[in-house]
């Protein structure tokens, strides 16, 4: 969290410098880059499931920068939707500005003006069919009968004024409920610098139906558990207000994947509401802090409430009320509430979520934010140096951000000189966040249509693919795997730069064109049993002009094809490109060998795919030897380790450094350490054990 205003201003300076650099290198407006930078956070928080960018601004007709829908967009039952409109109020000033009430009112009126105009067919017909305004207005017009409420997201790089009134619910010149959600630079900084998986939610239950009865079940410094009862109306209202933000990230993903109204829950609500408490298992939730009433028999306030099990129960209450006009006042829901200390929140919440959901057969991939894959990739990124490049004559590291905010937090306690040194070693341009990793993995896995969906959707597909690798051959996640990931990141960035430099491409389709361009190139390479020379790209930390020429050539044809398919289908490029049918069309055209092709100079940069596969297998084999050694070491009882250390110290055969090394495994087995030893540490442990064996001290006989 922010320590003072100076920290926020420093963050703002870094942000603007980053946008300046990216704008120059990619040839894109800073306003667009700011949205693209921020949107994954909004999707990750459940503020919006998916969003397409549409930039339209005419004072007379209103304004919009992004459009999305929360709800089952493709439901054949015409389920109700929440329309999400994004307005990006970006400032170009060098110093941090303030967002005032009057400016918020202007932006609200501009957004509602566009919405009202979008309901007028003559307004839509007056717009150019290829324009962003036309596409956005037409989508609102077509879905209007299903829209039950509107959320206006005001995104800004200014700081919200302390005088701004509560914008939760507003009355405007509009015939639907409108809710305003302001994401200012301070809110983004707090979220980005926090290693919590979710933005903190502070709930005063006295404003939501009253305190909830509670009983303390267990109590300790790290975890206190309560048994509570919450009214169904209150729970539904909270979910209606906070939406998916109320659900722990992995439960949100689980619910989106399988989420429909539970028929059993719906029937009980409508026919036997008084029996709901008896029939339903209730929910499991976590919080960072609670407050009680005077008698300590009821909880009055909750901080950072997250539902880790029971998301379907919660959603079904709200949706049944909306669909059936059901009265929830006689519904009562059991809540197992766990208040977790900050120091243990990462570990305990993950375990609570995993065990609470075991009855639903939720796989580990649904809890992927704490999966050991991420921990291993993080460890490799902190250890492996990248070779010098034209941009960096010194060695640097690519920083993999497993836990959100770790990049900022790593600098939080450093001096100015220390921060400068950190950024020199870990340039911001070499920061890899999980959502970008997911996109890149899916693109190179030839699933561009999935990569351009919302951050949660893309991440889920990525998690399912990685889970299969981890289950069958975790040794594949090694130093070379990381280097290949970085090489793919470099290719993706280079393609983005080429695509974004093309002024003839529509701004809100450039990310789609980038994804499909790499997909096409990869597919053409696969047809000829070729692949990127990942080791060379890693060593150079860049790609050459032949790549740029290929990207321009391919992206131009991709853009033309997407526009043609859009015209033929009558669908917007963005929504059409997310469909599997579009991918099928691309595959047929690629197979025809009549439209796309590889440039001969670009092909000279490639290698046979057998070379890359052989490299992957060779590295994995070496890793297996180390993994097997680690497994053998961990199979030894703790008593063997303690006896070995005791004997070695009695004979003065163990230095302090060697004792630290050989203590790694028993510390791991006893839970004193949470991370597996690195390959280098395993080798060092075996080296110490070999030395001790020459003196007659054996681990197995200890």
N, C-alpha and C positions, 0 to 999 in steps of 0.2 A: 504494500500500500504506500501511498505517497507520504513522505515525511514532511514536506513543506512545499510552498509555492515554487521555490527555486528548483526542486526536483522536476516539477511539472513543466516549467519553462525550459529546462535542459532537455526533457523528453520532446517537447515541441520543436526545439532547434534541431535535434537529431532527426525527427520525423520529416521536417521540411527539407533538410539536407538530403535525406534518403530519397524523397520524392523528386527533388531537383535532379539528382544523379540518374534516377530511373527514367525520368522524363527525357533527359538528354540522350540516354543510351537507347531507349525504346521508341523515341519519337512519339510519345503519347502525352496527352494533357494530364497535368497533376491531379485534376479533379477526378478523372477516371481511375487513375492509379490509386488514389486514396480510397475509393469505393472498393476496388479489387483487393486492396490490402485489408480492409476492414470486414468485408462481407463474410469471410470464413468464420470470424468471431461471432457474428450475428447468427449464422446458421448453427454453429456449435452450441450456442446458448439456447437454441430452440426458438429464437425470436421470429425466424422465418424458415420454412423448410427448404425452399428453393426460390431463387429470384433471378429474373432476367433484367438486364440493364436496358432502359429505353430513355434516351435523353431528348426531352421536348420542353421548350420554354418559350411561350409567347404570352406576354402580360394579359392579353385579352382572353385567351383560352385556357390559361393555367400552366401548370408545370408538373413534370414527373421525371425521375431519374432511374427508377427501378420499379418492377411490378412482380408480385408473387402471390401465392395463395397458400393458406394454411388449411389443411383438411384433406379429405380424399378427393383429389382433383379429378381422377378418372372414374369415380364411383358411378356404376350404372343406376344406382338408386337416387342419384342427384342429391347426395348429402350436402348439408350447408357448408359454406366456405367463408373464411375470413380473408378479405382482400387486404393485401399489404402493399402500401405505396411508399416508396423511398424518395425523399428529397435530400439532396446533398448540398448543404450550404457551406461551401469551401472558401476559406480566406487565403489570399496570397501574401498577406502582410508578414513581415519578418518577426514581429512580436505577437505574442498571444493575445487574441481578441476576446470579447465577451458577447455571449448570445443573450439578448434581452427579450422581455415579454413582447414588445412591439414587433421585433423581428420574427418571433415564433408565430404571432398572429398573421403576419404577412405570408409566411410559408404555408400555414394552415389554409388560408383563403385561396392561395394559388393551387394547392393540391386538390381541394374540394371543387374548385372551378373546373379543373381538368376532369374530375370524376363526373360532374354533372354534364359537362359537354360530351363526354364519352357515351352518354345515354341517348344522344341525339344523332340519328343516322346521317343527317345532312352534314353535321360537323365531320364525321368520319369520312364521308364521301368527298369532302373538300380537301382532304389531306392526300399527299403523295403516297401511293400504296406501299412503296419500299421504305417509307420513313418510320422512325421509331414511334412517333406519335400515333400514326395510323395503326401500327401493330398493337400497341398498348391499349388504345381506345377500343379497338375491335374486340380484344380479349375481354375487356370489362363489359362491353355491350353483350357479348355472347354468353357470359357467365352471370349476368346481372340477377337473374331470377334465383340463383343459388347463393348469392352473397348476402350474409346475414349481419355482417359487421365489417368495419374498416379499421385497420391499424395504420397510422401514419408514422413512419420512422423518419425522424429528422436527424441526419448524420452531419456532424460539423467538426471542424478542427479548432473551433473556438471553445471557450470555457463557459459553461452555463452560469448565468448570473445568479447570485444568492437570493435575489429578489423575485426570481421567477416563481409563479404560483404553481400549485400542483396541476399537472396537465393530464392526469389519469383519464378522466372522462370529460368530454366537452360537448357543448351544443353549438352546432354550426348550421349553415345554410345547406343542409344535406339531410336526406330522409332515412339514413341508417345510423346506428350507433358508431361514433368515431372515437378512437382512443389514440392519444399521441404518446410516442415513445422516443425520448430524446437521447441520442448517443453523442455526448460531447467528448472533447479530447481527454478530460479528466476521467470520465467513466471508462474510456478505452484504455487509458494508462493504468488505472487501478486493476482492470481485468488482465491486461497484458503482463503486468508486473506481479500479479498474484499467481501462485502455483496451484491454487485451487482449481478444480475442474469446472467450476461454475461461478457465475457472479453471485455474490452474497444476496440473499433475499431476507429482509427484515419484516416480520409479520407481527403486528399488534392484534392479537386475537379478539380483543375487546371491540375492534372495528369490524370483526367478521363473525359476529354471532355470540361472542362471549368466550370465557376461559374454558379449557377442556379438562375434565376430571382426570386425575392421574394417580398412579401408585408407583413408588420407587421399587424396582425389582432387584437390581444389583448396582453397586456403587464402588468406583475406584478412581484413582487420579487420572487414568487414561480414558475411562469409559464408564458412563452412568446410563443405565437402561431403565425406561419407564414403560408401564402399561397404561394406555390412555384410551379414551373414547371420544370420537369426534362426530359431530352431526353431519349427515350426508349433505345437507344444504350448504354448510360451511365449507366442506371439502370440495364440492362442485364449484362454489364461488371462487375459491382460491385457485382452482385449476383454470377456471374461466379467465381469471385475471392474469395469472402468470404463465399459463399454458405449459409448453414442454420445458420451460425453465425450471418448473417445480420437480421435474423428473431427473434423477441421476442420469448422466450422459449415456451410460450403457443400457439402462432401462428404456430411455427414450428411443434408442436405436432398435431395441427389441420390440417396443410397442409399434413403431412405424413399420417394422417388417411384417408383423402379424396382426396389426391393430384393427380390429372391427369391434363393434359393440358385442360384448359377451351375451349370448342369448339367455343363458341361465340367470345372469345378473339382471338383465333387462326384465325378465319375467318376474323375478322376486320383487323388484322395485315396484312393478305395476300391480301385482296381485297380492303379495304378502310382505309389505314393507316392514311390518313389525318383527318378521322373522329374519330379516337381512343379517342382523348381528349374529344370529345362530348359524346361518347357512354359509356366510362368507368368512374367509380366513383373515380378512383385514389387510392392512398394509404394514410394511416395515419402512422406517424412515430414519434419517440421521439429521442432526443439527449441531451447530458449533456452540450454541449457548441458549439457555432458556431462562425465563423469569416466572415467578410464582405469584399467587395471591397471598394475602396476609397469613392464611392458615397453612400454606404450602400443600394444599390439596388439589390445586388446579394450576395449569400452566397458562400464563397470560400473554407471553411473548416468545417468539421463536426466531432465531437467527440462522440464516443459511439452511433452511429446510430443504431436504432432498429426499424424494421417495425412491427407495432402492428396490422395493418389491411391492407390487400392487398397483402398478401404473395402469393396467387394464381396468381394474376396479374403479380407480379414480376417473379415468376417461369415460368409462361406461356410465357412471353417475351423471356426468354433465351431458353426454350425448343423449341419454334416455330422457333427461329433463327437456332437452331441446326438441327431440323428435316426438315424444309422447306427451309433452307438457306434464310430466310426472311431478308429484309433490314429494320432495325429499326430506321434509321436516320430521317424519317419523322414522327415517333411516338413521341408524347409528353404526359407526365403523370402528372396529378395534384397531388401535395403532400401537405397534411396538417401536418406541422412539429411543434412539441411541444418541446420546450427546457425547461427541468424540473430541478429545483434546487435539489442538492444532499440530502438536509434534507427532501424533500417531494417525492423523486423519487419512493420509495417503494409503497406508497399509490397512488400517482397520476398516475403512469404508469399502475398499476393494473386497476384503474378505466377507464383510457383512452382506454386500451385494451378491457375491458369488454363492454363499451358503443359503441365503434367503431365497434365491432363485433356483436352487437345485431341483425343487419339485417340478419346475417347468422345463427341465432338460435344456436350460440355456447353456450353450457351450462356452468355453473359455474365450472364443472369438468375440462373444458379446461383451466381454470385459476387457477389451483389447487395449484400453488406455494404460493398463498396468501390466500388460503381457510381458513376459521375459524377453521377447523379441526386441521390444523397445529398449529395455535395460541393456541388452547386449549391444545394440546399435549405438546407444548413448556412450557406453564404455569405450567402444572402438573409436568413436569420433573424438573423444577426449584424449586418446592416446596416439592416434595415427597422424603424422605430419603430411601435409600436401607438398608436392615438389614446388620449387620456385617457378614463377611464370613471368610473362611480359608485364603483367600488372603488379605482381608482387615479387620483388627480387629476393625477399626473405621467405623462409618456409612459414606456412600458415596452417591453420586447421579448419576443417568444415565442422561447424557446430550443429549437432543434431539435438533439437529441443524436444526431449521426451515429455517433460512436464512444462506446460505453458508457463511462460514468465521466467524460466530458468536463465535465459540469456541476459535479461535485465537484472535478475536477482544476483547473478554472479558478479555484477558490477556494483551492486548497491552499497557495499561497505568499503569499496576501494577509494583511494585518493584520486585526485584528478590525473596524476601521472600513472597510477595503476589502471584507471579506466582506459587511458590512451594506449597503454601497453596491451591490455586485454583486447581492445578493438583491433589493434595491429595484428595480434596473433589470431583473432577470430573475427575477420571482417564481417560486417552486417550482410554483405552480398553473399557470404558463404554460410548463412544461417539456413538450415533446413527444418521446416516445421512439419508436423505430422500430416496436415492436410495436403501440403504440396507433395510430400512423399507419396501419399495415396494416389493423387492425380497422375504423377509421373509413372508410378508402377502400373496403373491401369492402362495408360496410353501405350506403354511399351509391351504390355500384355495384350495389345490389340483390342482394347475395350474403350475407345474414345467416347462413345455415347454415355458410358457410366462415369467417366472421369469429369464430364462437364455438368453432372448433376450436383445437387447441394452437397456441402462438405460432409454431412452425416451419411448421405447415401453413398458417396464415393468412398468414404472411409470404411463403411461396412463391407463393400465389395472387396476392398484391399485386404481387410482383416481376414475375410474368409479364405482368400488365396494364400496369405502368409501362414494361416493356421495349419493348412495342409502341409506346407513345407516344414513347419516347426514340429508337427506330430511325427512325420516320417524321417526327416533328416535335418535336425537342428544344426548339425555341423556346417550346413551350407551358409549359415549366417556368420560369416567370418570377415576378416580384413578385406579380402578380395571382393566379397559381396558389397561391402561398404564403398570400396573404390569404384565399383561398377555403378552403384547408386549415384555417386557424385558425377561420374561421367555422363549418366543419363540426365542428371540435373543440368549439366553444362550444355548438353545437346538441346534440351527443352528451352533453356534460357536463350540460346542462340537462335532457335526457331522463333521464339516469341519476339525477339529483337527484329528479325527479318519481317515477320508478319506485321508487327505494330508500326513498322516504318512505312507501310503501304497506305497512303492516304485514300486510295480508292476503296479500301475495305471499310465496311461499316464498323464503327467502334465497338458496338456491343456484340459483334460476332467474332472478334479477333481471337478470343480464347478458344472458341469452337474451331476456327480455322487452324489454329496452332495444333490442337489435339488431333484433328483429322489429317493434317499434313504429315505429322510424324507417323501416324497409323498407316497412311498410304505408303510412305517411304519404307517403313518396316515390313509391310506386306510384300512390296516389290523385292526387297532384299531376301525375304524368306523364300520367295519363288526361285531365286537363283542360289539358294543355300549360302547367303552372305550375311554378315553381321557388322555392326559398328566395331571399330578397333578400340574397345573400352580401355585397355591398358595404355595405349598411346595417348588417348584423350586425357586420362588421369595424369600421365607424366607431363603432358603439355599444359594441362589445366585450361584448355581452349580447343576450339575447332577452327579450321582455316576457311578461306574464301570459297572453296569448292562446296562446302556445306551451305554457305549463304546462298550461293547461286541455285543449289538444289531446292532449298527452302522457298526461295522466291518463285521458282518455276512450278513447284508442286502446289504451293499455297494459292497461286493465281488460278490454277485449274480447280482446286478444291472449292474456292470461293464461287467460281462460275457454276460449278455443279450444284452446290448447295442452293444457290439462288434459283437455278433452273428447277430443282426439285421442289423448292418452296412455292414457286409459281404454279407448278403442276398440281401440287397437293392443296394449295390454298392455305397452308399453314406457315407460321413464322419460322424463320431459319432456326432460332434458338430452341423452340419446342420440338421442331421436327428432328433436329440433330440428336436429340436425346432418345429417340425411338430406335428400337432394334431393327425395324424395317429399313431405316436409312442406312444402317451399317450393312445390311444385306445388299442393298443397291450398290453401295461402294464396292463390296466384294466382287459382285458380278462384273462391274466395270474394270476393276483391277485384273480380274481373270481374263477379260477379253483382250488385254494387251494393246488396246487401240487408243487409249486416252492418256494414261499416266505412264511415265518412263523415268529411268534413272540416267542422269547425265554421266558420260564416260569418265569425266574428270573426277566426279564424286565417287564413282565406283572404284577408282584407283585408291581411295582412302579406306576401303572396306577390306575385311579379311574373311576367309571361309568360316562359316559358323562352327565347323568342327574344331577350329582353333580355340574359339571362346569356350565351347563345351568342355574341351580337354583341359583348359585352364581351370574352369570351375571344378571339375572332377578331381584334378590333381590337388588343388588347395583343400577341397573337402576331405580327401583321403588323409592328408596330413593332420587336419583338424580332428578327424575321428580318433586317431592315435592319442591325441591329447585328451579328447573327451572321455575315451575309455579309461585313460589313466586317472582322470578326475573321478570317474565313477568308482574305480577300484579304491581310490584313497578315501572317498566318502563312505564306502562300505565297511571300513574299519571302525570298530566301536570307539567312542570317546575315551574310554578307559585305556585303550591301547596307546592313544596319543599322549595322554597325560603321563602314563608310565614311561613312555619313550623320552619325553621331555625331562622328566625327573631324573632318569638314569643318565642322560647325556649331560645334564647340569652337574650332577654329582661327580662325574668324571671330567668336568671342565672341558667338554667337547662342543659346547654350544655358545656361540657369541650372541649378544643381544639381538643383532640383526637376524641371525639364523633362527633364533627363538621366535621372533616376530613372524618370520616366513613360515615355519613349521606349525605355528599356532593358528594359521588361517583356516585350516580344515576343521579342527575341533571348535573354533569360534563359530564357524558356519553351522556345524551340526548342533550346537547348543543354542542357536538363534541369536548369538551376539553380533553376527554379521548378516546382512541381508543380500549381499551380492556375491555371485560366484567368482572364484579367482580367475584371473586372466590366464591365457595360455602361457605367458611368460612366468607368471607366479607358480603355475603347476610345474613347469620345468625346474624352477628354483627349489620347490619343495622336494621334488625327486632327487635333485642334486644333493641337498642336505641329507636326505635319507640314505643315499648311496655312500656318502662320507661316513655316516654313523655305522653303516653295515660293515665297513672296513675295520671298525673297532668292536665289532661283535654285538652291536645294538640293533635289533630288528623290530620293525613295526608289528609284524604279525605275531611275534613271540612276546611282545611287550605286555 
